[in-house]
Amino acid sequence: MADVLAADDTASRERAQAVARGLEAISGGDRDVLLLTLVDGLLPREIAARLSLSPDVVRQRKSRALRRIIAAVSELPRIGRLRPL
């Protein structure tokens, strides 16, 4: 049981590091859109108004940012059954 918990802890730490690397790899504007979406829970039209962008641009930035984060996390080796973040 201790081995499983240690593996889960290691996997969680590796995922967090991968997400941090992904956040560092995206532009500031893309990062702002992603954080406003995921952390603040804002809708594209709300983010657009706040950042003086069109909702379509917000959706494009969010999509691009998510693809980069997913790519960073996808590079992690699979360790048993990982629980979702």
C-alpha positions in Angstrom: 0.0 0.0 0.0 2.8 2.4 0.8 4.3 1.8 -2.6 1.0 2.7 -4.3 0.7 5.9 -2.3 4.3 6.8 -3.1 3.8 6.2 -6.8 0.6 8.3 -6.7 2.5 11.1 -4.9 5.3 11.0 -7.4 2.8 10.9 -10.4 0.9 13.9 -8.9 4.2 15.8 -8.5 5.3 15.0 -12.1 1.9 16.1 -13.5 2.0 19.4 -11.6 5.6 20.0 -12.9 4.4 19.2 -16.4 1.5 21.6 -16.1 3.9 24.3 -14.8 6.2 23.7 -17.8 3.2 24.0 -20.1 2.1 27.3 -18.5 5.7 28.6 -18.9 5.6 27.6 -22.6 2.5 29.6 -23.6 2.4 33.3 -24.2 1.2 35.7 -21.5 -2.0 36.4 -23.4 -2.8 32.7 -23.8 -2.0 32.1 -20.2 -4.2 35.0 -19.0 -7.2 33.6 -21.0 -6.6 30.1 -19.7 -6.4 31.2 -16.1 -9.4 33.5 -16.4 -11.3 30.5 -17.8 -10.2 27.8 -15.4 -9.4 29.7 -12.2 -12.0 32.5 -12.3 -14.6 30.6 -14.2 -15.3 33.4 -16.7 -17.0 32.8 -20.1 -15.3 33.8 -23.4 -17.5 36.9 -23.7 -16.6 38.0 -20.2 -12.9 37.5 -20.8 -13.2 39.3 -24.2 -14.7 42.3 -22.5 -12.1 42.3 -19.8 -9.2 42.0 -22.2 -10.6 44.1 -25.1 -10.6 41.1 -27.4 -13.3 39.4 -29.5 -14.8 36.2 -28.1 -13.5 34.3 -31.1 -9.9 35.4 -30.2 -10.5 34.3 -26.6 -11.6 30.8 -27.8 -8.6 30.5 -30.1 -6.2 31.5 -27.3 -7.8 29.1 -24.9 -7.7 26.2 -27.4 -4.0 26.9 -28.2 -3.1 27.1 -24.5 -4.9 23.9 -23.7 -3.2 22.0 -26.6 0.2 23.0 -25.2 -0.7 22.1 -21.6 -2.1 18.7 -22.8 1.1 18.1 -24.9 3.3 18.8 -21.8 1.3 16.4 -19.6 1.1 13.8 -22.4 4.9 13.5 -22.3 4.8 12.0 -18.9 5.4 8.3 -18.6 2.4 6.2 -17.6 2.7 4.9 -14.1 0.1 2.3 -13.4 -3.4 3.8 -13.1 -3.2 7.5 -12.5 -6.1 9.4 -11.0 -7.4 12.5 -12.9 -6.1 15.8 -11.7 
